[in-house]
Amino acid sequence: MAPDQHKSQMPAAADGTNRRCSDDNWEEPNSPEIESEIPAASTSPGFHPEESHISQSNDQQQSSSTSTLPVANNSPCPVKIVPAQQNLHQGQDSAETGHMGGQPLVESETRTQSSRPSQQSINGADNSDLDPLRPLWKIWGLETLSLIVGFLVFAGIIALLASHDQKQLPSWPLKISLNSVLAFLTTVAKAAFMWPVSNAISQAKWSWFLQDRPLYDFHLIDQASRGSWGSLALIRRIRHRHFITLAAVLSVICVLTSPLTQLSIDYRPRHVPSPDEKGAQTSVLGMLEHPVHENLDLVMSNAVSHLPWPAKGYDYGLINPTGAACPTGNCTFDTIHSLGVCVRFADISPKLEVRELDAHTTATLKASGEWLVDGMRTWKASIKNAYPDGTSFDLVHQGKFALVLDMLSGNQSIAFRADRNLMQTKIASLVLIRTAPVIRDEAHRRELLEEVPIGKIAEAVDEIKHEASEILFHLCVQSYNITVEKGEQTTTLVDSSAELRSDDSDFFMDFSCNDMAFEPLSCDAGPVSRPRYNDTVYLRNPPNRSAAEPERYGATYEAVEAMATEIKTLMMAYAQEYPGQFEGRPNLTAIELVAPGGSILSRPLWLSIFMDPENLVDSGRTYGRIQTLYSNIALSLSSGLRENQFRYRVTDSEDGIFSITGTAWIEESYVHVTWGWLAFLAVELTIATVFLAITIVVQIKTRAGHDSAVGAFVVEEFKDSSLAPLLALSPEARSAVGGRLQRLDFMKERAKRLHVRLEGSEIVPSEMRQTV
C-alpha cells in the first residue's frame, strides 16, 4: 500500500476527533475507527508482534523496507520496524541513521529517508547524557575498591594473629573469642573478593557471545555468578576455553575459606611462672661440720629399700627426694650445686692371691674360724698389706659361693692411692672379695637360668674363680637438676667434682678400725683423733655457681670420721654357701649369712646380686649391679645431707644449708598460629584480582578494535543487571526460542540448540547473520 493511500485510510480516534500522522507529530485522521488498520491476527489470543513480523512474506519484504505493527500504547499511529537485516547491509551508515548496534529503530511512517535521528531518538530513549566512551575506572571502580578492602582485611587478619601468636588467650567482653573475630574478618574478606568476581562473571557472559555460542550458555554463566553449584556446571561446559573458568573455580573453592582459615589458630597448653604463688624452695649444703651418724642408718636403709631388686641399671630417679617445696605441683630449678657423697669403683682382682689350704683347724684361722668346719676343702683369697700393720685382707671359705666386705683403715686405699683429690676427700674405702662361678657345661647354664632351688645351684657350677673390687666413698660437689611435675619430684645428677680448693691441702683421714672377726667392731676414733676435729677440707666451687648458693664447700674431720665409722658398721658383710651337715641334716647344701654388727647389706647383696641366676652366668653383669647398689647409696646419703634429714643440724655456720628459690609454674593455654593456612585466603584474593584485571584488559582490547559508536560499548557496564538480558534478545531470537514463556525444560532445550551472537546491542540468531 502506498504511503498516501495509507494516510487516507487511517481510522479516527476513539474520541471522535480526526488526527493524522505527520513527520513531526500525529495529525487527526478522518476515519473514526482506529482498528481498521490492525490485522485480524493481532487481536487473537496468543498474538505476538514478533511472530507476526517474522511471518511476513518475502515479496512484502522486497517491495517495502518497512512494515507496520500497531503501537502498544494509546497512540493511533502505526510504527515502522527496521529489521536487523537491513542494518547489516547498511554498515557504518547505521550510526548516521540513528541505528544503535543493530537495535530496531522506531520512527514515524511518514518520516523521509533523508532525515537522520539524533542521539535523543536512539532506541526511543533520551540518550543525550550518554558518554560513548565511559572510563573503565568508573565502570569497575567499586569492584576495584572492594578488592582493596579485601586485601586490607587480610592484612588486618595477619596483624591480629601476629599480635596474639604465642600469647595467652585474649579475654574480651561478651565472650568474644579470637576464633569468632577471625571468622568475621574472613567472611568480610570473602565477600570483598567474591562480589567483584560475581560481577565480572556476569559481565563475561557478554564477551562470551562475541562469537557464536548456544543461547543456553547465557543461562549457565548467569547461574555461575550466583554460587558454587552454577560454577560447577559452567566448569563442565566451558572447561579451559575461557578465562571465566578461573572465576568459576574460585567460586567453588571459596566454600573452604572459613574452615581452612580457622585451622591457622591452635590453642596449646604450656606452663608459665605463677604470678600469685611463692616460688619453689629447695636446699643445698655448703659445709658439713657436725657428725650425722645418729640417723645415717635410716638414710642408708632408705637407699637399699628403694632399690629395684634385682638391682638394674642405675637411674637417679629411683630415689627421688621429697624435700623441694612446690606450691603449684609443677616447679623447676636452675642447676644447683651442693656438697654430697660420691662413689668410685675399681677392679682389684689382679692383686688377689688365692690358694687352697691343705690342712687347717679353726684355731689357725681366727679371722674366719667362726664359720669354718674342720676337715673340709678350704680356699683363701688375700690382698697383701691391706692394713697399716701389714696384715692382709682375706676371704676364707669352704663352699663354692662366698663373699666378704669390709672397710680399710682411714688412710688406706688399694686402687686410688695416687689420686690426691680422692685421698684427701675420702670418707671410707670398702673392699669386696667374692667368688665367681665358672660354668662350662651348657646344660648346667640352662639349669641356672631356669632358677633351680638354691640348694642345687652349687651342683651346676664346674669350678670357681675369685674377684675383688674397691668401693671408695668421698666428698664431692654435685650438680643436679630438680623438677616437680604433677607433685612428683625428679632429681637428676648431671655432674660431680672432687677437686680441692687449695693445692697445698694436707687433709686426710687417719684412723684404724678392727677386722670384723674381732670384737669390738670399732675404730680408734675419739681421743686419738679429737685434736684434728676442727680440721677442714675445702672443695673447689663449681664454675657456674649462682649468687644464692654457698661460697664454700667442705667438711670437718669430725664429721667425716663419724660418717666413716657408721659406714663400716652398716656395710661390712660375710656370706658363704655351707656344704655338708647343716642343722643335723646331712648331705644338704645350705647358705650361711653373717651380718656383723648392724650390717644391712649382707642379705640383699648376697641374695639379690650374687645368687641371681642371670648374674651367676655373667660375672660382668654382677659387677654392674654392684655399682648400681653403691651409687644409689651414695646419692641417698647426699640427699639426706642436703635436706638435713638428721636428728641434729649438720652445720651452725652461714655456709651451711642454703635455701634455693625455683620457679613455680601454672598451666595456661596460648595461641599458636600456623601461618600456612592463611595462604589459601591470599591465593583467593590473588585469583580474584587477576580475574578482574583480565576482564578489564579484554574490554580495553575490545575498545581498541572497534569504532567509538555508543552501541559498541553499551554492554560494558551491564554486569549483573537483570534488565539488560530482558532487552538484549532481538525479536528474531525471541521467536526462535518460542517467543513467550513456556515450560522451563522446553526453553532450555530450545536455548541449547539455538546459537546466537552479540551484534551491536542485540543478541541475534547466528542463522540470521549467515543469510545476509
C-alpha angles and dihedrals in degrees: 000000000000118000094243093051090049091054092052091054098049110129124240123258120267092248092061097253121126114237128171133195117246134176094272105024143358119281125204112263125212097233113094096205117076096186097063091090095049113096116240092243090063093067097048121101114270094023113159122189091213092058092046090052093049092048096060114119123256093243090057090052091050095047095050135023091213138055131195129237128172116259114245093224130067094278112118093208123101119231131224120233117208105205123226089244091064091053092052089058093047096059112177092003087079090079090054095047093050096255109150110211094315096316112148111257118228114208142143115290091231095052110123123241092241096059114097124207122236128228088269093065098049108127089348092288137111105256099162091121096045113120108214091203104039108180114256091228088065091049095048100024097108092046091051090049090050091055090050088053088051092054091046091052089048089053088049090053090052091048092048095050093042090054091054101035112123090003134113118278110276119248108217130170123266089029091281109171132202089248093056092050090048091049091051094049091046090053091051092049091048092050090047094058099033095056093060089043091052091049092046091051089051091049092047092065089070093053089045089065095054081098130043108287136160110268087231089071087070088062093046095051091046090053091048090058089058102055154318098292093056089046091056090053090049092050090053090050103042102022108173099338096101135032089239086083088073091062092043091056090049091051090054099047095043089084086075095053099094098040094048093045090052089057089068089075120072127171113216132178123241139162121250130179111277111247094198106039128076116252123268117268134212134156138236131195123233106169129022104205108153134054113266100186093114093081100017092106090057092052093049092045088053090052093051096043093051094053116106107241121250085042108243135186111327119258121170088214088072089079109038115182115223098207098106114101111219116174095189100040091242117078140149135194133201114249105293131200128215140165108260148152121272130184134215128196132207133179107230097171092122089065092059121110111200125187137160116238115230099197131004146148131211089252093063093049102055094158093063104007091114090071103037132096121216118248099019129119109273135192128198123198114187142181108206123230094006094146130053093252091057097255120141133243106242142190112195116182143154102200128072092249122055143137140182128195123186141147126256121226118283097265098036131102133157103199104022105046092114095054105089095188093053094045093052094044094041119131102176138343118211126195121206122193117183142162120249119202120234112212118186100160111085090208090058090049091054090049091056093048089051087062099241117197112289091243090061098047094090090058090062093054115093096192141334139239132193129239132184134198136184119219114194122191115199142165117266143162108249128202118201144154123239124200131172116202122179089344096307117116121217122189120192123191109221103171145353135195134192099184116141119241092224127039092213096056113134098184116138138146114257116181137109131224131200123255111259091248091065130071134262099040095217145121128234091255124137118042094023097053100025094102088065097049093108095049109117134201117207126203126209116266117247113258096239098045113152125229091250093059129084119287092213135036121197150100140236124246091244093056094047094047092051091051092048092051091051092047091055093050095047101040110039113107145168130193139159143169105254115212127197127024115010123177091344095306109119126212095018127121118230138176121240113205118189122190106182116204112336098336114159098180105064098087100040092041092051104036102033100038114020100034096042106120094227090051093048092062093042117047093184090057090055092054091051092054091049087057090050092053098050095039089057091049091052093050092047089054090050092051092049092051094046095048094041095236093165133103094251134034113271092216143019098192131093088248092063124089117355128197113228121201120220134179124277112211133205126194121247136167118244136188118258115188121205100200096194092076090063090063089079092062091044091053091050092053090048093050091049091051093048092049093050090047091051090049091053093045090052090053091049090053091046090055092049091055098050139056123257098262114138092235093062092064104029091103094055095092104034094099108150096349111143091201096062096062090050091059100032101080115088117228089254092054091047091050091049092058094046104283094244143042113293138156111322096235090051092051091047092051093049091046092052091054097043115083115200139177135207107248113180104307097339136077105225132181114264090230090064092052091050095053094058 
